[in-house]
Amino acid sequence: MKRMASARKNSSSRKSSSVKRATSVRAKRSSVMARDVAADHPRFAICVRNKDYEVSLELWKLYPVLEDEFGARHGMIRVIDESGDDYLFPNEYFVAVSSPDR
C-alpha cells in the first residue's frame, strides 16, 4: 500500500509542476505581446519613489510602460525594470511622461 501512496504523490507533483510551467509560458507570451503593443505606442514614466523596490527601481530613471488592464484596475503600472522584465508597481511610484509627436 505504501507503494501506491508514493506513486500517487509523485503523479500529483508532476501534475502541479506541469500546471506551473503552463502558467509561466502563458505569462511570458502575454509579456511578449504587451511589448509588441508598446513598441507601436511607446509610453514612458519616471520613477519618483522606490520604497521596498530599491533593487528593481532607480529614482528619477525613465522606464518603458506596458499596457496592463489588470494593473490599471488595481492602481498599478507595468514597467520594464532593472532586470529587463516587466512587473507591476504602484502608480504613485511613477509620473507619466508625454513625448512629442513625430
C-alpha positions in Angstrom: 0.0 0.0 0.0 2.8 2.5 0.8 4.0 2.0 -2.8 0.7 3.1 -4.2 0.6 6.2 -2.0 4.1 7.1 -3.1 3.0 6.7 -6.8 0.0 8.9 -6.2 2.2 11.6 -4.6 4.7 11.5 -7.5 2.0 11.8 -10.1 0.4 14.7 -8.2 3.7 16.6 -8.0 4.2 16.1 -11.7 0.8 17.5 -12.4 1.3 20.6 -10.3 4.7 21.1 -12.0 3.2 21.0 -15.4 0.5 23.4 -14.4 3.1 25.8 -13.1 5.0 25.6 -16.4 1.9 26.2 -18.4 1.1 29.3 -16.3 4.7 30.5 -16.8 4.5 30.1 -20.5 1.2 32.0 -20.7 2.7 34.8 -18.6 5.7 35.0 -20.9 3.5 35.0 -24.0 1.4 37.9 -22.7 4.5 39.8 -21.7 5.9 39.4 -25.2 2.6 40.5 -26.8 2.5 43.5 -24.4 6.0 44.5 -25.5 4.9 44.3 -29.2 2.0 46.6 -28.5 4.2 49.0 -26.5 6.6 49.2 -29.5 3.8 50.6 -31.6 2.8 53.2 -29.0 5.9 53.9 -26.8 5.0 55.3 -23.3 7.3 56.2 -20.5 7.3 57.1 -16.8 9.8 58.5 -14.4 10.3 56.7 -11.1 9.7 59.1 -8.2 9.6 56.6 -5.4 11.2 53.2 -4.9 10.5 52.2 -1.2 10.7 48.4 -0.9 11.9 48.2 -4.5 15.4 49.8 -4.3 17.0 47.0 -6.3 14.3 46.9 -9.1 13.8 50.7 -9.5 16.2 53.6 -9.7 14.8 57.0 -8.6 14.5 59.6 -11.4 15.1 57.0 -14.2 12.8 56.8 -17.3 11.1 53.4 -17.6 9.1 52.0 -20.6 5.5 51.4 -19.7 3.4 48.5 -20.9 -0.4 48.4 -21.2 -1.9 46.3 -18.5 -5.7 46.2 -17.9 -5.4 44.3 -14.6 -2.9 46.7 -13.3 -4.9 49.7 -14.3 -8.0 48.3 -12.5 -5.8 47.9 -9.3 -4.0 51.2 -9.3 -0.7 49.8 -10.6 1.5 50.4 -13.6 3.5 47.8 -15.6 7.1 48.9 -16.4 10.2 47.1 -17.6 12.5 47.3 -14.5 16.3 47.0 -14.0 16.1 43.2 -14.5 14.8 43.7 -18.1 11.5 42.0 -17.2 8.1 43.7 -16.8 6.4 44.0 -13.4 3.5 45.8 -11.8 4.3 48.6 -9.3 2.1 51.1 -7.5 1.0 54.1 -9.7 2.2 56.6 -7.1 5.8 55.4 -7.7 5.8 57.0 -11.2 5.0 60.1 -13.1 3.9 59.7 -16.8 6.0 61.4 -19.4 4.5 62.5 -22.7 6.7 62.6 -25.8 6.2 65.0 -28.7 4.5 63.6 -31.8 6.8 62.7 -34.6 
